[in-house]
Amino acid sequence: MRQSIGLILLGAGGHAKVVAELARSTGWHVAGFLAPASGQGGSNLDAPLLGDGRDLTADPRWLEEHDLFPAIGNSEVRWREFVRLTAVGARIPSLVHPNAVVSSSARVEAGVVVMAGAIVQADAMIGPAVIVNTGAQVDHDCEIGAGAMIAPGAILCGGVHVGEHAFVGAGAVLVPGIRVGKGAFVGAGTTVVNDLGDGTQLKASRRTHGTSTAG
Ligand SMILES: CC(C)(COP(=O)(O)OP(=O)(O)OC[C@H]1O[C@@H](n2cnc3c(N)ncnc32)[C@H](O)[C@@H]1OP(=O)(O)O)[C@@H](O)C(=O)NCCC(=O)NCCS
């Protein structure tokens, strides 16, 4: 088993800043960031930019001595980077903020970040490279598919299923047992009371049916 001497983050934007802070609060040494220089979100929290990340094997020490984490808010890019990390055999942890609550019976896959104030309840399943963002609530028996984003303050009641690469906007409410299809989009503040098929975009609340379009 290789020894890890720290964590390298892919991405250096706003999301990466939050992930870096979270990682440090759980005891990780953040060794640096891999990102295009143009992707930097200002403060990099005292860790160096190690490279643009195009070649993950450019420095063998990155993979030999570190864990790596896709710290990118954009879900498409995050998933692409997660796949690249997996392909080169990177060790990819999951990161849970000390002030998040995650049930011991929940399953949290690699590349997941559970932000401050979030709650993940019993028997929930959080797939790889998912973001459970600040203050989001994922109740018992929910299933969140790979690469999905659960934005700040979203509430997923018990038994909700969110498909792979779906986006649940800030403050959205998904009533118990709802199924959100793969790649579906739920706008901020939306209350979802009917299942959404794959690729569906529900941009506003259920009272304005006209804004719900299958894509
Ligand atoms: C739905 C969303 C993508 C906007 O879609 P859009 O098609 O670009 O919409 P527009 O900005 O052109 O707005 C169109 C109308 O819908 C309204 N609207 C936009 N988003 C809305 C929402 N979530 N709920 C209710 N109304 C909304 C706008 O006020 C506007 O109304 P108007 O025509 O009366 O002025 C966006 O508002 C949203 O919800 N994004 C998710 C943000 C989020 O949760 N981010 C998390 C980051 S971690």
The ligand as a MOL file (V3000), in Angstrom:
LIG
                    3D

  0  0  0     0  0            999 V3000
M  V30 BEGIN CTAB
M  V30 COUNTS 48 50 0 0 0
M  V30 BEGIN ATOM
M  V30 1 C -33.3810 27.8480 -14.0550 0
M  V30 2 C -32.1600 28.6770 -14.2940 0
M  V30 3 C -31.0830 27.8150 -14.9630 0
M  V30 4 C -32.4370 29.8780 -15.1830 0
M  V30 5 O -32.8730 29.4280 -16.4280 0
M  V30 6 P -33.0240 30.4170 -17.6560 0
M  V30 7 O -33.7910 29.7060 -18.6970 0
M  V30 8 O -31.6710 30.9430 -17.9850 0
M  V30 9 O -33.9130 31.5090 -17.0380 0
M  V30 10 P -33.7570 33.0970 -17.1540 0
M  V30 11 O -32.6340 33.5190 -16.2490 0
M  V30 12 O -33.6980 33.4800 -18.5980 0
M  V30 13 O -35.1320 33.5280 -16.5240 0
M  V30 14 C -36.3600 33.2970 -17.1590 0
M  V30 15 C -37.4650 33.6310 -16.1820 0
M  V30 16 O -37.5880 32.5850 -15.1970 0
M  V30 17 C -37.3670 33.1230 -13.8990 0
M  V30 18 N -36.5770 32.1120 -13.1840 0
M  V30 19 C -35.3160 31.7690 -13.4570 0
M  V30 20 N -34.9340 30.7870 -12.6340 0
M  V30 21 C -35.9790 30.5230 -11.8240 0
M  V30 22 C -36.1850 29.6310 -10.7660 0
M  V30 23 N -35.2200 28.7860 -10.3770 0
M  V30 24 N -37.3800 29.6290 -10.1460 0
M  V30 25 C -38.3600 30.4760 -10.5450 0
M  V30 26 N -38.2240 31.3560 -11.5490 0
M  V30 27 C -37.0440 31.3700 -12.1740 0
M  V30 28 C -36.6250 34.4450 -14.1240 0
M  V30 29 O -36.8560 35.3440 -13.0690 0
M  V30 30 C -37.2500 34.9190 -15.4010 0
M  V30 31 O -38.5240 35.4580 -15.1330 0
M  V30 32 P -39.0910 36.6950 -15.9880 0
M  V30 33 O -39.1760 36.1990 -17.3920 0
M  V30 34 O -40.4190 36.9510 -15.3490 0
M  V30 35 O -38.0970 37.7790 -15.8070 0
M  V30 36 C -31.6090 29.2020 -12.9940 0
M  V30 37 O -32.3970 30.2140 -12.4480 0
M  V30 38 C -31.4330 28.1610 -11.9180 0
M  V30 39 O -32.3340 27.7660 -11.2030 0
M  V30 40 N -30.1670 27.7100 -11.8080 0
M  V30 41 C -29.7070 26.8440 -10.7700 0
M  V30 42 C -28.7950 27.6490 -9.8430 0
M  V30 43 C -28.2560 26.7970 -8.7210 0
M  V30 44 O -28.9890 26.1710 -7.9870 0
M  V30 45 N -26.9360 26.7880 -8.6100 0
M  V30 46 C -26.2850 26.0420 -7.6100 0
M  V30 47 C -24.8410 26.3890 -7.6140 0
M  V30 48 S -23.9550 25.4570 -6.4290 0
M  V30 END ATOM
M  V30 BEGIN BOND
M  V30 1 1 1 2
M  V30 2 1 2 3
M  V30 3 1 2 4
M  V30 4 1 2 36
M  V30 5 1 4 5
M  V30 6 1 5 6
M  V30 7 2 6 7
M  V30 8 1 6 8
M  V30 9 1 6 9
M  V30 10 1 9 10
M  V30 11 2 10 11
M  V30 12 1 10 12
M  V30 13 1 10 13
M  V30 14 1 13 14
M  V30 15 1 14 15
M  V30 16 1 15 16
M  V30 17 1 15 30
M  V30 18 1 16 17
M  V30 19 1 17 18
M  V30 20 1 17 28
M  V30 21 1 18 19
M  V30 22 1 18 27
M  V30 23 2 19 20
M  V30 24 1 20 21
M  V30 25 1 21 22
M  V30 26 2 21 27
M  V30 27 1 22 23
M  V30 28 2 22 24
M  V30 29 1 24 25
M  V30 30 2 25 26
M  V30 31 1 26 27
M  V30 32 1 28 29
M  V30 33 1 28 30
M  V30 34 1 30 31
M  V30 35 1 31 32
M  V30 36 2 32 33
M  V30 37 1 32 34
M  V30 38 1 32 35
M  V30 39 1 36 37
M  V30 40 1 36 38
M  V30 41 2 38 39
M  V30 42 1 38 40
M  V30 43 1 40 41
M  V30 44 1 41 42
M  V30 45 1 42 43
M  V30 46 2 43 44
M  V30 47 1 43 45
M  V30 48 1 45 46
M  V30 49 1 46 47
M  V30 50 1 47 48
M  V30 END BOND
M  V30 END CTAB
M  END
